[in-house]
Amino acid sequence: MAGESKIWFTCFILSLHFTTVEKTANHFYMSQQPFKKFINPKNNAAIKEKHKQDKKNAKKERAAAIEKHFEEKRSIRQRAFSSNNPVVADKPGRKQKYPQPKKEQATVSSSNTKKITDTSEMPLNKYLAHCGVTSRRDAVSLIIDGKVTVNKKIITQPAFKVSEKDEVIFNGKKLFVTKNLIYILLNKPKDYITTTDDPQNRKTVLQLTKNATDQRIYPVGRLDRNTSGVLLLTNDGQLTQELTHPSFNVKKVYEAKLDKPLTKNDFEKILNGIKLEDGEIFADALAYADSKDKSIIGIELHSGRNRIVRRIFEHLGYDVKGLDRVMYANLTKKNVERGKWRYLSEKEVRLLKYMNKQKSIRTANKENKKIDTSEFN
């Protein structure tokens, strides 16, 4: 009996011990739970670096995949044009992308293309513009005045068709279609006239850009002798035609210095429209350039009429003491000192051409709408 009591007492003591150990362990675990995030904390710099490396590797893999794709396309194209056998489609049901025509057909096609290139014709005034002589509009007067010969014959019809095979001579020199197009922005100073040459030997804007290029360039549009500011010079006849044509409504912004403050009444008159001798004119925008000096006016127009800004203010009894063109299309004189020039960037040229392309589309759409309306009426 005594032995059984001892055994029972020993088991009781052991169970109490294990219970105490278990409770102590649970208490330690529970007490550590709120502080678990502080145990072995993550290094943010290491995480960021790993993410950066993963992103960099993914970019390399993507670039390699794109390069591989285009390399396959280039090899397919090369095989298509170098082999007499047509390229088989790489996927079932997919059309053959670069079929190789028969050798005889290819020969005929190339000869026809050459013939078309050699015999392509254009109006004489357009040809002069493409040769960098002047704009299409100014070329018309040169041709009518008999200053251009084609194949040793004087031609006075601007619409006369010519090609590169013809011998076109102006000022004793044979003309060639210009391949290298030049675009120059000039911050024109006063006392320079906007023309290629002057019989009175006055200073011209081309004297300021004589070291810019060997190509024959000409000004786009005109600025008065006493007007300064942005002026574009180029040998791109197509762009010149588009920028100077009234239908494209190229934006021009001027800063005018008047002899006296512009009154509120005259301010409203300009915005509402003024009748001049050659028709009514509206300002697209008008503002006081200086709040403290109301004789300095900013005016935005799209009209290309001669001396239009000066005539607007003179009609209302103001004398324009100074006139500066601060913007032409999307071009400004920023970072170009007075009398200095710079080349246009590729982006600026693209914007000019895209802007005119969009405007030509809108103009065509307006004309089509007018035609549609007239048909219903």
C-alpha positions in Angstrom: 0.0 0.0 0.0 2.8 2.3 0.9 4.5 1.5 -2.4 1.5 2.4 -4.4 1.2 5.7 -2.7 4.8 6.6 -3.5 4.2 5.7 -7.2 1.0 7.8 -7.3 2.8 10.8 -5.6 5.7 10.6 -8.1 3.4 10.6 -11.1 1.5 13.6 -9.7 4.7 15.5 -9.2 5.8 14.7 -12.8 2.5 15.8 -14.3 2.7 19.1 -12.4 6.2 19.7 -13.8 5.2 19.1 -17.4 2.2 21.3 -17.0 4.3 24.1 -15.7 6.8 23.7 -18.5 4.0 23.7 -21.1 2.4 26.8 -19.6 5.8 28.5 -19.5 6.5 27.7 -23.2 3.0 28.9 -24.2 3.5 32.1 -22.2 6.8 32.7 -23.8 5.4 32.1 -27.3 2.4 34.4 -26.7 4.6 37.0 -25.2 6.8 37.0 -28.3 3.9 37.3 -30.8 3.6 41.1 -30.8 7.4 41.4 -31.3 7.7 38.9 -34.0 8.0 41.5 -36.7 11.1 42.9 -35.0 12.9 39.6 -35.0 15.2 39.3 -38.0 13.7 42.4 -39.7 13.9 42.6 -43.6 16.4 45.0 -45.1 14.5 47.5 -47.3 17.7 48.3 -49.4 18.1 44.6 -50.2 14.5 44.2 -51.2 14.7 47.3 -53.4 17.9 46.1 -55.0 16.4 42.7 -55.7 13.4 44.2 -57.3 15.6 46.5 -59.4 17.7 43.6 -60.6 14.6 41.5 -61.4 13.2 44.4 -63.4 16.5 44.9 -65.2 16.7 41.3 -66.1 13.1 41.3 -67.3 13.8 44.3 -69.5 16.9 42.5 -71.0 14.9 39.4 -71.7 12.2 41.4 -73.4 14.7 43.4 -75.5 16.3 40.1 -76.6 13.0 38.6 -77.5 12.1 41.7 -79.6 15.5 41.7 -81.3 15.1 37.9 -82.0 11.7 38.5 -83.5 12.9 41.3 -85.9 16.0 39.3 -86.8 13.7 36.5 -87.9 11.6 38.9 -90.0 14.8 40.4 -91.5 16.1 36.9 -92.4 12.8 36.0 -94.0 12.8 39.2 -96.0 16.3 38.6 -97.1 15.6 35.1 -98.2 12.5 36.3 -100.0 14.4 38.8 -102.2 17.6 36.8 -102.7 16.0 33.4 -103.5 14.0 32.5 -106.6 11.8 30.3 -104.5 8.9 31.9 -102.6 8.9 31.9 -98.9 6.6 29.3 -97.3 4.3 30.5 -94.6 5.8 29.7 -91.2 2.3 29.0 -89.6 -0.5 27.0 -91.1 -3.3 29.1 -92.4 -1.1 32.2 -92.5 -0.7 34.1 -95.7 2.7 34.3 -97.3 4.1 37.7 -96.2 7.0 38.0 -98.6 6.2 36.1 -101.8 8.9 36.1 -104.4 7.6 36.8 -107.9 9.0 35.1 -110.9 12.3 36.4 -112.2 10.8 37.7 -115.5 8.0 39.5 -113.7 10.5 41.2 -111.4 12.6 42.5 -114.3 9.5 44.0 -116.0 8.4 45.6 -112.7 11.7 47.2 -112.1 11.9 48.6 -115.6 8.4 50.0 -115.3 9.3 51.7 -112.0 12.4 53.2 -113.5 10.4 54.5 -116.4 7.8 56.1 -114.1 10.6 57.8 -112.0 12.3 59.2 -115.1 9.1 60.5 -116.7 7.4 61.8 -113.5 6.4 65.4 -114.2 5.3 68.4 -112.2 4.4 72.1 -112.9 7.3 74.4 -113.6 6.6 76.6 -110.6 6.6 73.5 -108.3 9.9 72.3 -109.9 11.5 75.7 -109.1 10.3 75.4 -105.5 11.7 71.8 -105.2 15.0 73.1 -106.6 15.2 75.6 -103.8 14.9 78.7 -106.0 11.9 80.3 -104.3 8.4 79.4 -103.1 5.8 78.2 -105.6 3.9 81.5 -105.4 7.0 83.6 -106.1 8.1 81.2 -108.8 4.9 82.1 -110.8 6.1 85.7 -111.3 9.6 84.6 -112.3 8.2 82.3 -114.9 5.7 84.9 -116.3 8.5 87.4 -116.5 10.3 85.0 -118.8 13.3 84.4 -116.5 13.1 80.6 -116.8 14.0 78.5 -119.8 13.2 74.8 -120.4 15.3 73.0 -123.0 16.6 76.3 -124.3 13.1 77.7 -124.7 11.6 80.5 -122.6 8.5 79.2 -120.9 6.0 81.7 -119.4 3.4 79.2 -118.2 3.7 78.2 -114.5 1.7 75.0 -115.1 4.0 73.8 -117.9 5.0 70.2 -117.1 8.7 69.4 -116.6 10.7 66.5 -115.2 14.2 65.9 -114.1 15.2 64.9 -117.6 14.5 68.4 -118.8 17.1 71.2 -118.8 15.7 74.0 -116.6 17.8 77.1 -116.4 17.4 80.1 -114.1 19.9 83.0 -113.9 22.2 81.1 -116.2 22.4 78.0 -114.0 20.9 74.6 -114.5 18.5 73.6 -111.7 18.4 70.3 -109.9 15.8 69.0 -107.5 17.1 69.6 -104.0 17.6 66.4 -101.9 19.0 68.0 -98.8 16.3 70.0 -97.0 17.4 72.8 -94.7 15.2 74.5 -92.0 16.6 77.6 -90.2 14.9 79.8 -87.6 16.2 83.4 -87.6 15.5 86.1 -85.0 15.3 88.9 -87.5 16.5 92.4 -86.5 15.2 95.7 -87.8 16.5 97.3 -91.1 16.7 93.9 -92.9 14.3 93.2 -95.7 12.7 89.7 -96.2 13.8 88.9 -99.7 16.5 86.9 -101.5 18.0 89.9 -103.3 17.4 93.6 -103.4 18.0 95.9 -106.5 18.6 98.8 -104.1 21.4 96.9 -102.3 19.7 97.1 -98.9 20.5 94.5 -96.2 18.6 91.2 -96.6 17.9 88.4 -94.2 20.0 86.0 -96.3 23.1 88.0 -95.4 22.6 86.9 -91.8 22.4 83.2 -92.7 25.1 83.1 -95.5 27.3 80.8 -93.4 24.4 78.4 -92.5 24.4 76.3 -95.7 25.5 76.0 -99.3 21.9 75.3 -100.3 19.7 78.1 -101.7 17.2 78.9 -99.1 14.4 81.5 -99.0 12.2 83.1 -96.3 8.8 81.7 -95.6 6.3 84.5 -95.5 7.4 88.1 -95.0 8.3 90.5 -92.2 8.4 94.3 -92.8 11.8 96.0 -92.8 11.0 97.6 -89.4 9.5 94.4 -87.9 11.7 92.0 -85.9 11.2 88.5 -84.6 10.7 84.9 -85.8 11.4 84.1 -89.4 11.7 80.7 -91.0 14.0 80.1 -93.9 14.1 76.8 -95.9 14.4 75.2 -99.3 11.4 72.9 -98.7 9.0 74.2 -101.3 6.1 72.0 -100.3 6.3 73.1 -96.6 6.6 76.8 -97.7 3.5 76.4 -99.9 1.5 75.0 -97.0 2.7 77.5 -94.4 1.9 80.5 -96.6 -1.4 79.3 -98.0 -4.4 81.1 -96.4 -6.4 77.9 -96.0 -3.9 76.5 -93.4 -4.5 79.5 -91.0 -1.0 79.5 -89.5 -0.9 81.2 -86.1 1.2 84.3 -85.7 1.7 86.2 -82.4 3.1 89.7 -82.3 4.0 92.2 -79.6 3.2 95.8 -80.6 4.5 98.9 -78.9 2.1 101.8 -79.5 2.6 105.5 -79.1 -0.2 105.7 -76.5 -2.2 103.3 -74.3 -4.9 101.2 -76.1 -8.3 102.2 -74.7 -10.8 99.6 -73.7 -13.2 100.7 -76.4 -10.6 100.2 -79.1 -9.6 96.9 -77.5 -13.2 95.6 -78.0 -13.3 96.9 -81.5 -10.3 94.9 -82.5 -11.8 91.7 -81.0 -15.2 92.3 -82.7 -13.6 93.0 -86.1 -12.4 96.0 -88.1 -13.2 96.8 -91.7 -10.1 97.7 -93.7 -9.7 98.6 -97.3 -9.1 95.0 -98.3 -11.8 93.5 -96.1 -12.8 92.8 -92.5 -10.1 91.5 -90.1 -10.5 89.8 -86.7 -7.9 89.2 -84.0 -7.9 85.6 -82.7 -6.7 86.9 -79.3 -5.7 90.2 -77.8 -4.1 91.1 -74.4 -2.1 93.8 -72.6 1.4 92.4 -72.5 2.2 94.6 -69.5 -0.4 95.3 -66.8 1.4 98.5 -65.9 1.9 99.7 -69.5 -1.2 99.4 -71.7 0.6 100.7 -74.8 2.3 97.2 -75.1 -0.2 94.8 -76.8 0.0 91.1 -77.6 -2.1 90.2 -80.6 -2.6 86.8 -82.3 -3.6 86.5 -85.9 -3.7 83.9 -88.6 -4.1 86.3 -91.5 -1.1 86.7 -93.9 -2.1 90.1 -95.3 0.5 92.7 -95.9 1.3 94.9 -92.9 -1.9 93.7 -91.2 -0.9 94.4 -87.6 0.3 98.0 -88.3 -2.8 98.7 -90.4 -5.2 97.5 -87.6 -3.7 100.0 -85.1 -3.2 102.8 -87.6 -6.9 102.5 -88.6 -7.8 103.3 -84.9 -5.4 106.3 -84.8 -2.4 104.6 -83.2 1.2 104.7 -84.3 3.2 101.5 -84.0 6.6 102.3 -82.6 7.8 98.8 -82.5 6.6 95.4 -83.7 8.1 92.0 -82.9 6.8 88.6 -84.0 7.3 86.3 -81.0 5.7 83.1 -82.5 5.2 81.7 -85.9 3.2 78.4 -86.1 4.8 76.5 -83.2 8.2 78.2 -83.4 9.5 80.8 -81.0 12.7 82.9 -80.7 13.5 81.4 -77.3 17.3 81.2 -76.7 18.0 82.9 -80.1 19.5 86.3 -79.8 18.5 89.1 -82.2 20.3 88.7 -85.5 21.2 85.1 -84.7 19.8 81.8 -86.1 19.6 78.1 -85.4 18.6 74.9 -87.2 15.3 73.4 -86.5 15.3 70.1 -84.7 13.8 67.0 -86.4 10.9 67.2 -83.9 10.1 70.8 -84.8 10.1 69.9 -88.5 7.8 66.9 -87.9 5.4 69.1 -85.8 5.3 71.7 -88.6 4.4 69.1 -91.2 2.0 67.2 -89.0 0.2 70.4 -88.0 -0.3 71.4 -91.7 -1.3 67.9 -92.6 -4.0 67.9 -89.9 -5.2 71.4 -91.0 -5.4 70.3 -94.6 -7.6 67.3 -93.5 -9.9 69.6 -91.6 -10.1 72.0 -94.5 -11.0 69.2 -96.9 -13.6 67.9 -94.4 -15.2 71.4 -94.2 -15.3 71.7 -98.0 -16.9 68.3 -98.2 -19.5 69.3 -95.6 -20.3 72.4 -97.6 -20.8 70.3 -100.8 -23.0 67.9 -98.9 -25.1 70.7 -97.5 -25.5 72.4 -100.9 -26.7 69.1 -102.4 -29.4 68.8 -99.8 -30.5 72.4 -100.4 
